[in-house]
Amino acid sequence: MTTEYLGVKQVAEHLGITQGALLSLRLPAPDATIGRTRGWLPETIDEWNANRPGRGVGGGRPRKHRNDDD
């Protein structure tokens, strides 16, 4: 049985984002490395993606709340 790993391009495709967007994220440790090429199992990427914080977590300015009494 052959194990297939995802490279950076395939990880981006798997997640439905561009490679540029992917490179701004902190990826998990690769499951395999050949030379300088990293590879991840699809299940590693799926688990990482499901557990990473959502957009806007941990920062930014608080939203202004509209006061209904105005």
Stockholm file with secondary structure:
# STOCKHOLM 1.0

chainA/1-70         MTTEYLGVKQVAEHLGITQGALLSLRLPAPDATIGRTRGWLPETIDEWNANRPGRGVGGGRPRKHRNDDD
#=GR chainA/1-70 SS CCCCCBCHHHHHHHHTSCHHHHHTSCCCCCSEEETTEEEBCHHHHHHHHHHSCCTTTTCSCCCCCCCTTC
#=GC SS_cons        CCCCCBCHHHHHHHHTSCHHHHHTSCCCCCSEEETTEEEBCHHHHHHHHHHSCCTTTTCSCCCCCCCTTC
//
